[in-house]
Amino acid sequence: MFVTISPICQSCQKNIGHVYPIYRKALLKKLSDYTKNTKLSPNDFAATESIEMGKILNALKINKLCCRTHTLSHCYTIYGIT
């Protein structure tokens, strides 16, 4: 199932909807790589502390604070999606 966020930032009206699926895949890959190397569970809070999400957003050219916040704070509204 394809999950997306609002296609435009609510503050600056920049189109960012296409970035979230790419961001999520990159974040899940970093999390799985980190948990394999450290033998932590992906559900462990300590596993998410060392992942630098800002570097992913920089690579995706999401530079404005409002767009970064919109992307980072998005949560699913559909249950059962991993």
WORA-V463601 format. One line per field, one symbol per residue. phi: phi as a letter, one per 30 degrees, with the letter a starting at -180 (. if undefined). psi: psi as a letter, one per 40 degrees, with the letter a starting at -180 (. if undefined). burial: 1 if it has 16 or more other ideal C-beta (glycine too) atoms within 10 Angstrom, else 0. A space follows every 50 residues. Layout:
# WORA-V463601
phi = ???
psi = ???
burial = ???
This chain:
# WORA-V463601
phi = .dcbcedbddcciddbddddddeddddddddddddddcicdddddddddc dcddddddddiccdedddddddcdbdccdicc
psi = hhhiaheihddefihededddddddddddddddddddefiidehdddede hgdddddddefgdiddddddddehiiehieh.
burial = 00001000100000010011001101100110011000010000001100 00000110010100001101100100000000
